[in-house]
Amino acid sequence: MTAPVSTPAPAPRPGAVYFVGRVVLRPLFWLMYRPRITGRGNVPAQGPVLLASNHLASLDTVIIPTSATRPVQFLIKSSYFTGSGVLGRFMRWFFTSIGGVPVYRATGRDARAALDAGSSILRAGSVFAVFPEGTRSRDGKLHEGHGGAAWMARETGAAVVPVGLIGTGAVKPFRHLLPGRPRIEVHFGEPLDLSDLEGVPDGKARREITERMMSAIARLTGQERSGSVNASSRD
């Protein structure tokens, strides 16, 4: 007897909350942070796109979607999906509504499940954003990238667009209301050319893709590269 073939879970998609939020937040963020956005046209208008960005603050997960021309989905800490009580249910509903993908701070099955979820979004022709550093940088340096982003790019054939964020780590509560407030910059780079990696063994190709991502991000931000994996942040 042949075992039944399991059907992959459908890719999470943003709901009405996401689109209403973008309409509201875009002008609000423009007034608050005066973001300087460049390279929007580098994000392909159609097809799967993997945005690979540096990570300086929690604000990054809101700044990128409000700056991009297309809807953008993210990996989000699993704790936002598992809370209890009224607040926990609200957070679970909210992050599910915006198409968030829960990620567990673990290796093995849970980490692979997060990568598979991201890949399913890309295979659906959508835009998925990742922070290859894994966690936000507290020292301002650009740390080495993990291989998950490269794995998704390799598995799905998505266009890889580097994103450079500047100034998000300097934003403080209410400081945006004061004269001389810092200005945020969001730079979308040109899609990486990975055509020369056709036929290259997977391990070597993933390492090369990761290095190209981080080099492109460094050029967009001017950040110093630490040369090591970021282990200083928990979120």
DAGI-V853274 format. One record per residue. RES is the residue in one small letter. SS is DSSP state (H for helix, E for strand, L for the rest). NEAR is the number of other C-alpha atoms within 10 Angstrom. Layout:
res=RES ss=SS near=NEAR
res=RES ss=SS near=NEAR
This chain:
res=m ss=L near=3
res=t ss=L near=4
res=a ss=L near=5
res=p ss=L near=6
res=v ss=L near=6
res=s ss=L near=6
res=t ss=L near=6
res=p ss=L near=9
res=a ss=L near=9
res=p ss=L near=10
res=a ss=L near=18
res=p ss=L near=18
res=r ss=L near=18
res=p ss=L near=17
res=g ss=L near=14
res=a ss=H near=9
res=v ss=H near=15
res=y ss=H near=20
res=f ss=H near=14
res=v ss=H near=10
res=g ss=H near=13
res=r ss=H near=16
res=v ss=H near=11
res=v ss=H near=11
res=l ss=H near=16
res=r ss=H near=16
res=p ss=H near=12
res=l ss=H near=12
res=f ss=H near=17
res=w ss=H near=14
res=l ss=H near=12
res=m ss=H near=18
res=y ss=H near=20
res=r ss=L near=16
res=p ss=L near=19
res=r ss=E near=13
res=i ss=E near=15
res=t ss=E near=15
res=g ss=L near=13
res=r ss=H near=17
res=g ss=H near=12
res=n ss=H near=14
res=v ss=L near=24
res=p ss=L near=17
res=a ss=L near=12
res=q ss=L near=10
res=g ss=L near=15
res=p ss=L near=23
res=v ss=E near=27
res=l ss=E near=29
res=l ss=E near=27
res=a ss=E near=27
res=s ss=E near=27
res=n ss=L near=31
res=h ss=L near=28
res=l ss=L near=22
res=a ss=L near=18
res=s ss=L near=13
res=l ss=L near=12
res=d ss=H near=20
res=t ss=H near=18
res=v ss=H near=16
res=i ss=H near=20
res=i ss=H near=24
res=p ss=H near=21
res=t ss=H near=22
res=s ss=H near=23
res=a ss=L near=17
res=t ss=L near=13
res=r ss=L near=16
res=p ss=L near=19
res=v ss=E near=25
res=q ss=E near=27
res=f ss=E near=24
res=l ss=E near=20
res=i ss=E near=20
res=k ss=E near=15
res=s ss=H near=15
res=s ss=H near=14
res=y ss=H near=21
res=f ss=H near=21
res=t ss=L near=12
res=g ss=L near=14
res=s ss=L near=12
res=g ss=H near=7
res=v ss=H near=9
res=l ss=H near=11
res=g ss=H near=15
res=r ss=H near=14
res=f ss=H near=15
res=m ss=H near=17
res=r ss=H near=20
res=w ss=H near=14
res=f ss=H near=17
res=f ss=H near=20
res=t ss=H near=21
res=s ss=H near=16
res=i ss=L near=21
res=g ss=L near=22
res=g ss=L near=25
res=v ss=E near=25
res=p ss=E near=23
res=v ss=E near=21
res=y ss=L near=17
res=r ss=L near=12
res=a ss=L near=9
res=t ss=L near=9
res=g ss=L near=7
res=r ss=H near=10
res=d ss=H near=14
res=a ss=H near=16
res=r ss=H near=15
res=a ss=H near=16
res=a ss=H near=18
res=l ss=H near=19
res=d ss=H near=18
res=a ss=H near=23
res=g ss=H near=29
res=s ss=H near=26
res=s ss=H near=20
res=i ss=H near=25
res=l ss=H near=26
res=r ss=H near=19
res=a ss=L near=15
res=g ss=L near=15
res=s ss=L near=22
res=v ss=E near=27
res=f ss=E near=26
res=a ss=E near=24
res=v ss=E near=22
res=f ss=L near=22
res=p ss=L near=23
res=e ss=L near=23
res=g ss=L near=23
res=t ss=L near=20
res=r ss=L near=25
res=s ss=L near=21
res=r ss=L near=15
res=d ss=L near=13
res=g ss=L near=18
res=k ss=L near=20
res=l ss=E near=27
res=h ss=L near=26
res=e ss=L near=20
res=g ss=L near=25
res=h ss=L near=19
res=g ss=L near=18
res=g ss=H near=20
res=a ss=H near=27
res=a ss=H near=25
res=w ss=H near=21
res=m ss=H near=23
res=a ss=H near=21
res=r ss=H near=20
res=e ss=H near=14
res=t ss=H near=19
res=g ss=L near=17
res=a ss=L near=22
res=a ss=E near=22
res=v ss=E near=28
res=v ss=E near=23
res=p ss=E near=29
res=v ss=E near=29
res=g ss=E near=24
res=l ss=E near=25
res=i ss=E near=23
res=g ss=L near=17
res=t ss=H near=21
res=g ss=H near=19
res=a ss=H near=14
res=v ss=L near=16
res=k ss=L near=10
res=p ss=L near=6
res=f ss=L near=9
res=r ss=H near=14
res=h ss=H near=17
res=l ss=H near=11
res=l ss=L near=9
res=p ss=L near=7
res=g ss=L near=8
res=r ss=L near=16
res=p ss=L near=19
res=r ss=L near=16
res=i ss=L near=21
res=e ss=E near=19
res=v ss=E near=25
res=h ss=E near=22
res=f ss=E near=25
res=g ss=E near=23
res=e ss=E near=18
res=p ss=E near=20
res=l ss=L near=14
res=d ss=L near=12
res=l ss=L near=16
res=s ss=H near=7
res=d ss=H near=8
res=l ss=H near=15
res=e ss=L near=10
res=g ss=L near=8
res=v ss=L near=11
res=p ss=L near=9
res=d ss=H near=15
res=g ss=H near=11
res=k ss=H near=10
res=a ss=H near=19
res=r ss=H near=22
res=r ss=H near=16
res=e ss=H near=16
res=i ss=H near=23
res=t ss=H near=22
res=e ss=H near=17
res=r ss=H near=18
res=m ss=H near=26
res=m ss=H near=25
res=s ss=H near=15
res=a ss=H near=22
res=i ss=H near=24
res=a ss=H near=21
res=r ss=H near=13
res=l ss=H near=20
res=t ss=H near=18
res=g ss=L near=14
res=q ss=L near=17
res=e ss=L near=12
res=r ss=E near=14
res=s ss=L near=13
res=g ss=L near=11
res=s ss=L near=12
res=v ss=L near=14
res=n ss=L near=21
res=a ss=L near=13
res=s ss=L near=11
res=s ss=L near=11
res=r ss=L near=10
res=d ss=L near=12
